[in-house]
């Protein structure tokens, strides 16, 4: 089944608004018809197997073009609207793309001389001149639906090829464990060129729910007002979102959200101290820890909310339809307390990386996705994420996980965030640097010596940072993930 037909299986005639909010609205019926007709245009006028780029903020324009490309059987390549020209040129070259849907306000940012460009001004004519594209009789759901570009270990973007089947499988799983229904309304601050953001779109579209789009998380008041004013039942964020809400917002902890049923957290490990703060501040809201990768469409594991206290710090176990294991260097399952790599199997695992056979052979082995994430397990087989393989620091031959030190430093109430990194040392090989974000009003109170002494009470001497950098602002990307400080 084409994923478009899966999304609209029961909702194509629904008059209910899918997108609600202060800026834009669109109903299921209009979304289905407009995207279906645009798919008809694409099918008739653009080559088969074409990789079509979208450059757009979260918007109705994005939804219509994204869904139309999927419906047409072409391959969608959603990109960050703030993308640099060099990255754009690299990605479009990798995809051999000639067609681009782009918001008018972004046009002047990029040199697009060699592309056929479609903007919102073109859509009405393209839609009105076509009929809704009907389902293919024998559509291959293993066809590539989209390519999501993510930063590789070398910093060069890697194109993750996701099939229609991948999206369907992951969407079904997420709906299952989050128990989503047509009554759910999600506040979306995560961009749709990011797999986490797309998963919110996919799941709520499938169940007949609604979504509020907010592209300005930096204005916390607008996010909190959305959640209250539009009766949002769900909110999804990465660690920095929750850190900012808890340590920089004056009102979040004291505001009550009567309709908010749950929040989900993925996109990296949120330190336990922040999870405890959230639960204490919002005891009636379920806090659901999740783990995933773009290579897994979005989601791999979750921690049931009833186990949050007893398994604090765990990413849980595999979501429905996904098998997770933690293995040693010989792919043998580890014992509790040992350190190994998380590997995964399921219908949500990517087709592979675009034009990168070497990475495919390393990452996809014997039917398993090798995530590159290091973890331990407990006696109940719950998984505890430690670090990426490339993040482990070796100080004088001793292996150190940055997250252990970060967890200690962020337990200081005045600290908003901490990033631990390594720098070269002639004697130790590597030494530890802490980049610590302090709210400006506390910058004089929390000094380098204060942090170093605090660490000395909580950590072994070789884990105390040799360098400490104090910062008054959390630097985050448009996905919400923090941008790590340079060495």
PECORZI-V247445 format. One record per helix or strand. SS is the DSSP state (h for helix, s for strand). FROM is the first residue (numbers start at 1). LEN is the number of residues. If there is no record, write none. Layout:
{{SS/FROM/LEN} {SS/FROM/LEN}}
This chain:
{{h/3/5} {s/17/4} {s/26/2} {h/28/18} {s/51/5} {h/60/13} {s/75/5} {h/85/11} {s/99/4} {h/104/6} {s/116/3} {h/120/9} {s/144/8} {s/157/7} {h/164/15} {s/185/4} {h/195/13} {s/210/4} {h/220/10} {s/234/4} {h/239/9} {h/252/3} {s/262/4} {h/272/10} {s/286/6} {h/294/3} {s/301/2} {h/305/3} {s/316/3} {s/322/6} {s/333/1} {s/340/7} {s/352/2} {h/357/7} {s/364/2} {s/368/10} {s/383/6} {h/389/3} {s/393/3} {s/398/3} {h/402/8} {s/415/11} {s/429/10} {h/440/3} {h/448/11} {h/461/3} {s/467/5} {s/476/1} {s/482/1}}
